[in-house]
Amino acid sequence: MERPDLAKQQLEQVDRVLDEYESSLGLSVFESEFHDQGAKKYMGLSRTQMEKLTPEECSQAALLLASLSFHIQRSYNREVARVNWATQVLKSTVAGREQAYRGSWDSQFSQAVKEDGYASKILSIQRYAQQRADRITYLSTSIKNMSDLFVNVQRAKAFKVE
C-alpha cells in the first residue's frame, strides 16, 4: 500500500469514528446532500412575497430553513474536524525533519512536506477541507436568521388574526 493512499484511508476511519460518536449522541446518519430542495425557494423570496405567505407556509419555511441551517453547520463541523486532524498528522509526520531544510520555519515545513508523499496527501486533504469550511463559514447562522424571520412573520400574522 502506498502511503498517500493510507492518508485517505485514515481520514475515512476518522470520519467513521466521528460519525459513530454523533450517532451515539442521537444524531441521524450524516448525508452530504440536503435532499429537501424546498428550502431554496424560501431563501430567495422578497419581503413582499414573505408577507403574502400564510402562517402555515411561514411555519413550513422556518422548519425547512432551520433544517438546512443544521445540515450546513454539521457539514462545517465535519470539515473543521478534518482540518484539525490533518494539521496534527502533518505536525507529527514531519516533526524534526523540517530542520534539514533552509529558510523560514514555514519554508522548511513546506519543503519537508513536499518531499514526503504521505505528508503531501495530508496537506492536500487539509487544504481541501479548509477551502470547504471557508466557503460555508457563517452560512448556517445566516440561514437560521432567515428561519427566524419566517417565525416572526408567522407570529405577526397569528397576532393579527386574534
HUHUCOR-V620142 format. One record per helix or strand of 2 or more residues. SS is the DSSP state (h for helix, s for strand). FROM is the first residue (numbers start at 1). TO is the last residue. If there is no record, write none. Layout:
ss;from;to
SS;FROM;TO
SS;FROM;TO
This chain:
ss;from;to
h;3;24
h;38;43
h;47;51
h;55;94
h;97;100
h;105;114
h;117;136
h;139;161
